[in-house]
Every structure is written in C-alpha cells, then in structure tokens.
Amino acid sequence: MTTIKDMVADTRRMAYGSMSEQINLLSQPYAASGGELFMELDVSGITSGMVLSGDLNVWYVKGIDPTSNSVLVIPGYDNSPTRSMDAGEFITIKPRVTDWYMFESLNQEILRLSTPEHGLYQIKSWTVDVDPTWQTYEIPTAAFDMIGLLRVRYRMPGSSDVWIDIPEKSYRVQITDAQGSSYIRLLRNVPSGTEVKFLYKAPFSQADNLSDSAITVCGLSETMVDIPTLGVLGTLLRTTESRRGQVQTQGDARRAGEVPAGSNMSIASRIERDHQMRIWEEAARLIQRVPIQRSM
C-alpha cells in the first residue's frame, strides 16, 4: 500500500538525492499545540529562529533549555496543523522543505489530475435493480461527485456474470431537476428481474494525514502514484531557482561555473514534460480499462 508519506519520501529523494537532513528524536510524547519539545539527542545545535518539522507539524524555535534538553517552540508555523506525536518520532531540524509543504503540494497535484486539462479520474460504480416501468434511476448521494458517465450495462437475466452494454444514445443523464433530484433515464426497455450497473468518472480526493493510502483514500491507481510526485518535484525545482535569484541571497556563494543560472528551471521543464507524458500514458490506460462505447 502506497501512503502519502511514501510519496513525500519519494519526492524528497528525487529532489535532493543522498543529501541528508539533520534530525533529532522526541524523548517524550508531544501534545498538539504544545510549546516545548523534549529531545533525545543534544539540542545545542538548535538556535532561535530555526524551523523544525515533524509529521505535519511545523514549529518556529524560540530557544532551548539545555537542562531539560528541550526546545521552546511556537506551533502552527507556516499555517501548519498541530498534531500530537509519540516518543521516538523524528524531528527534522531546519529542513530544506517541510513534510507539511510537500503534503499540501501533493494534495493539490492529486486534485489537478481530475481537471479538464489533465482528464484523469477514478472509476466508481453503483448497481440497482431494474425499474421495468419507468426505466429511471436516481443517482445516489454517494455518486454526486460524478464528472462523467463511463458505461451503463445490465446483467442478462438468469446469468451471474454476463453483462450487456447499453449504447450512449440509449440513455439520458439529468443532473438536477425541479425537485432537486438527479437521475438517469434509459431509452430502451431492460428486462425485469435483473440489475443495472452504472460506471462513472469521479475526481480524486485529498488526503488528511501522511498515513492515508493514496489508493483507498485518494483514489489513485497503483500506476498513477508517481505522477503527483513528479508535479511536486517540478515545483520544488522552480522554487529553488526563484530563491537563488532573490536579492537577499546575492551574498551567498554562487558557484556560477558549476551551477549556471537557470539550470534548475531547465531541469524543472524536463520534469514537467515527464509529468505530462505520464498523464497521457495513464489516460490511455483508463480508456483500455473502460473502452468508449459508441452507438451503432
């Protein structure tokens, strides 16, 4: 099972390779919104003004208390949530990028996959008994996120696994009528004593925690989980180039001969091409899973 935490780790590895971060560990549990972190390792290298990251927490350091080996912090920095943590969990010191930032960026990339620009989706369905009188089927509340109908089919009476497709010109979708209900009306008679199955496109969902599954919670397939990481990687590379060009960093070593200006943007453009190619590949895979049904 691929979790959002796995995707955060993959993005960090692609962006920074084997470059390591300085870490510490909690020696005591941390209560959400608490103002002090008790550390297992020495805290003398932590100074006021630094940023610490752990889970989705981001803290601003006010100071340290060497006697208790603790760090005094302001929780909720960078508009991050405040989450409790267990003893022994990692705290990253002055991270290149926080897990909170990558978590939010991954969520945005996952949602973007369902936009008309990219056109990816998760496949959902519902099944109901045939309405032999009206051939009208209300869209259930669970399917109100539908962004398109993929297939309508009914089970052959007397069979358990033989399904007959209904051509697209043989049904109509009414999203909202005067009474506030949404329904699908079939324009052909389906035999009674069986059931109709509706397959539809649904947008992907955001994660709430790093431990959430990208498949069961967000709706991605196993083959899609690399796409949001490529999107976030391109964003990180662009922000790196932006930071390099800021006036307040001009006093830093530039290493112009080794890292020419614009190199990160060039790499970001290549990553974005890979990102778009993977989207096209997955769009083709979705069509293979549920071929487009055309009326005769």
N, C-alpha and C positions, 0 to 999 in steps of 0.2 A: 504494500500500500504506500503510495507516494503522498506524503504530507506537505503542507505549506512550508514547514521547517526544512524539509529536504530540498524544496525548490529555492529557499533562501540560501541554503548552504551551497547549492549548485551555482547560483548566481555569483556568490562571493568568490568561489573558486575560479570561475571563468573570468571575473574582473581582475582578481589580484593574484591568481596562481598560488604559488607556495609562500607568498608573503604572510607572515604570521602576525596575529594581534596580541597585545599584552592583555592577560586575563588575571582574574582573581576568582575566589570561590566564597560563597556565603558560608559562614560558620554557624549561623543561626537562621531560622526561618524569618522571612521578611513579610510584614503585614502590609497590604495595599495602602498606599498614601503615607506610609511611614517616612520619617525624616532621617533615619540612620540605618546604615548597612554595616553589619558585623562581618568582618572578613577573616578568612582562614590564613591567607598569606600576608606578608608585610604590606603596609599601606603608605610607607614613607615616600613612594614614588608618585603618589596621587596628590595633586595640588588643587587649590580652589580655582574655579573657572573651567575645570575639565568637565567632560561629559562622560557618563557611564551608561552602559546599555546591558539589559538583562531581560530575556523573554521579550515582551513588547514594551517594557518599561524603559524610559529614558530619564536619567537624573542629571541635575546640574550640581556640581560639587561646591559646597560652601566651605569645607575644611575637613580636617581629620582629627581624630582623637587617638594618639599613639598608645595611651594607657589601656584602652579597651580594644585597640586595633579595629577601629570603626571609622566610617566615612559619614560625615554630615551632608545631607543632600536635600535638594528641592525636587520632589517627584513631579511627574507630569510634564517635564520639559519637552519642548518641540510638539506640544499638543498631543503627547502620547497618553495612552491609558495608564492606569495604575493597577498593577496586578500583584497578587501575593506570590511568593516564591519559597521553595523549600531549601533547607540547608544543603550545601553541596552543589548547588546550581552555579553555572558560570556567570561571571560579570565581566564584560569587556570594557577595558579602560581606553578612553579616547579612541573609539573605533573609527575606521575610515568611513564606514557607513553603518548606521544602526539597523538592527533587525526590524524595528518599527517602520523605518523609511522603506525598506525593501518589502515588508509585509503590505504596506499601503500601495506601493507601486505594483506589486504582483496582483493585488485585488483589482486595480484599475486596468491592468493589462488583460486580466481574465474577462472583465466586463466588456472590454473593447472588442474581444473576439466575436461577440454576438451583434455588433453594429452592422449596418448595411455595407459599410466599407469593407469589412472582412468576411462577413457572411457565415461564420461557423455557428454551431448550435449543438445542444444535446438533444437526443431523441427520447421522447417520453410517449406514453400511450395510456388510453383508458378503454375499457371494454364494457359494453352494456347489452342487455337483452334486446332483441328486435322489437320495435314498435310496429306491428303489422298494419295498424290502422292509419296512422299519420306519417310514419317514416320520418319522425322528427326527434332529434336527440339533443337534449340540453348539454351545454358544455359545463362540466363540473367546476366547482370553485378552484380545485387543485390545478386546473388547466388554464386558468385565466392569464397565465404568463405566456400563452401560446403566441408565437410570432409567425406561424405559418403551418398549414396542414400538409403533411407529407403523403399520407396514404389512408384510404378508407377501404376496409375489406370485411367480408363476413365469412363465418365458418359454414362450410357446406353441411346442411342438416344430416345428422347421423354420423358425421365424421368428427374426430377429435383433433385432427391436425391439418386438414385440407382447407385452405383459405382462398377465397375468390376476390380479386381486386375489383373495386368499383371505379370506373374511369372518372377523371376530374370533372368532366362536363355533366356528370350524373349526380352531383351534389352541390349544395349552396351553403355558404357559411354566413350566418347573421351574427355579428359580434354583439350588438346590443339593440334590442327592440324597445318599443314604447314602455313595456312593463319592466325593463331593466334586466331581462334575461338574455343569454346568448345561446345559440343553438345551431345545429347542422341539420339540414333537411335533405334527405335522399330523394332523387327524382326517378327512382326505379323501385319496384317492389322487391323487398328481400323476404324470403320465406320465413314464416313464423317458426318458433321452436328452436331458434339458434341465437347467435350473438353477433354484434358488430364491433369491430376494433378500429380505433382511430389512433394513428401515429402522427405526432406533431413535433414541430421545432420549438424548443424552449431556450431561453437565454441561460447563460452560465450564471452561477451565484457567487457572491462574495464569501470569503472565509471569515470567521470570528476569532479564531485562535491559530497559533502556529501548529498545533497538533491536529487541526482539521485535515481530513483527507481531500486531496484535490479531485478525486474521482467521485466519492459518495456525497460530499458536501458541495463542491463547486460544479460538478457535472462534467468535468473534462474526461476524455478517454485516456487510457494509458499512453497512447501515441501522441497526445497533444501536450503533455506536461512540460516539454522543453520549450514550447512557443512563448509562454509568458516570461520565462527566464531570459530568453533572447531579447524580448522587448525591454525588460528592465536593464539588461546589460547595456543596450544601446543608450538608454537614459543615463546610466552611470558614467559612461564614456563621454557623453556630451557635457555633463555637469563638471567632469574633471577638466575638460578643455576650457569651460567657462571660468572655473576657479583659477586656472593658470593665467588667464588674461586679465584678472581683476587688478586694479591699480594697487591695492594694499599688499599684493603678493610680489610686486616688482623687485623687492629687495631680496627675494629668495634666489637660490642658485637655479639658473635657467637650463643649464646643460644643453644649449641650443644645438650644438653639433650632434648630440646623441638623441635628443628628443625635439625635433623641429616643431615649431608652432603649427597647429592644425593636424598633427599626427593622430591625436585621439578622435578628431572629427572624421578623419578618413577611415579609421577602424570602425567607428560607430556606423558609418554609411554601409560598410561591408556587412556588419552585423544586421543592420536593418534589411538588407537585401536577403540575407539568410532567413530572417524572420518572416518576410513576405513570402519567400519560397515555401517555407514550412506551412504557412497558412494555405497556400494554393494546394499543396500536397494533401492536407487534411480535408479541404473542401472536396477534392476528387474522391478521397476515401469515403466521405459521407454519402456521395452520390452512388458509389458502389454498394454501400450498405442498404440504401433505400433508393433504387433507381427511379427516375422520373417516369411517372405513368401518363402517357398521352392517350387521349380518346381516339378511337378509330373513326 
